[in-house]
């Protein structure tokens, strides 16, 4: 029989062995580069001098064009070449190692990069002929809690990647995931077009990305145990740490507030969506459109099908408190009910029907007018054909036969062109002077320069005269 003490000891050894394996497997210190190499890499990407600002401007132009034409591939390309990550990670490094001067330099370079990005994107959108806000652009105007999480975990992945001995493709992936370029370009669009709501929302998203990438860098540097800066004077050290603490709080507290607001908005949206899915499930009535505004606490629905009675709507509204939506209010648009507002739904439907009918009517009218003009021009030519024939015979007794009609000319790279056609047969050859006078007379008679004239005589064959 085994000794219980031996059994307990064996279990402890197995657990310790398992923990050792896990620590080794997930240790970030195994392949970490030297502290000096890590600092060199991050510090080297902070300065915005030489070619870096040019690369930034080119990337801004590419991202702006991608947003303008709604091309995801172009936007991704711009994010890959953007140098915006450098100053942001520099801020995080400076805070983590207590280098106040480096924090100030990183913030200064980040401010310059942000200013350049705003100016360049605003200039582009000011001269661009495309002013419609595409889906790629609109997606950057309303940040959510998921953007906060993407920036935080993207920043953590970035600091882990940049601190490895071997270089990897982590940083380009982080640049794509956190998407620093599109929000700042969208803010430029808002400035250029006067859409300040777009500008504020996009710059809000850009700020979230910057703050949480820097915060993730601070966390990563602390975990990786980079040695903080040492000061010879204890008073200077205390002051630097104080200012760094103040700076960290000034950066983190607003971001924490923004994150809390985003969480509340997302929670409200989720509860409102769940409430609508449950309460507005009817066999003959369906939700055609749903708008949820967390800021105004409004749930707006457009219903199609059998109208709901006022008592039913009041009963549904009374259940809001049960889903922790007691401060929300519902606006319902449906086909008939004196209490609910139906103007928006009716106006939208009538407007769409009227616009479609107007477009169809305009196209039909344009086609009818074109056909009428063609018929009228042919009728004029046919009506005057007999008079033209008589007048020519009176002027030139040798003319034996006259043919008058319309010819279509098809030239390469040009639309078909209609010409008035005159074919003259004569018993004797007409001189070049006579042919020229007949051609000019025919132009004056038909009141057009678009004519083709053929002459045929005993020795002439067919000799077309055309202008």
Number of C-alpha atoms within 10 A of each C-alpha: 3 6 7 9 9 10 11 11 11 12 12 12 12 12 12 12 12 12 12 11 12 11 11 12 10 9 12 15 13 11 11 18 16 13 14 10 15 20 18 11 14 22 19 13 18 25 19 22 9 8 8 17 19 13 16 24 19 17 23 28 20 22 28 30 21 22 23 25 16 16 15 12 10 17 24 21 15 26 26 17 18 24 23 24 23 20 29 27 28 30 32 29 31 27 27 26 22 23 18 20 12 20 24 15 17 26 17 17 22 23 13 14 20 18 13 17 26 23 18 19 26 23 16 19 23 16 10 12 9 12 13 10 17 15 13 18 23 15 14 25 22 14 20 17 18 13 21 24 16 18 28 23 17 26 33 22 19 24 28 19 18 21 24 18 14 10 11 11 10 15 20 16 17 25 24 19 17 27 25 24 28 26 27 29 34 33 31 30 29 25 22 21 16 11 13 15 14 24 24 17 20 28 24 19 25 27 16 26 26 23 25 28 30 31 27 24 29 25 18 23 25 15 11 17 13 17 13 15 12 11 12 7 8 10 10 11 15 12 12 17 17 13 15 20 14 12 14 19 13 11 15 16 11 13 20 16 11 18 20 13 16 19 16 15 19 16 14 21 18 12 16 25 15 12 18 16 11 10 14 16 11 12 8 10 15 16 18 12 12 14 14 18 14 18 10 10 18 16 20 16 21 19 20 17 14 14 15 20 13 13 9 10 17 11 11 15 17 12 14 19 11 9 12 12 16 13 10 17 14 15 15 19 23 23 18 13 14 9 11 16 16 18 11 11 19 14 11 11 11 11 12 12 11 12 12 12 12 12 11 11 12 12 12 12 12 11 11 12 12 12 11 12 11 12 11 12 13 14 12 11 17 14 11 13 17 12 12 19 17 11 10 17 15 11 10 13 11 16 21 13 13 19 13 18 13 16 15 11 12 11 9 7 6 8 9 12 11 14 19 21 20 24 18 23 21 18 14 15 18 21 10 9 9 12 19 14 12 18 21 13 14 21 18 11 12 16 10 11 15 14 21 19 24 19 20 20 18 11 10 14 12 14 14 15 15 13 10
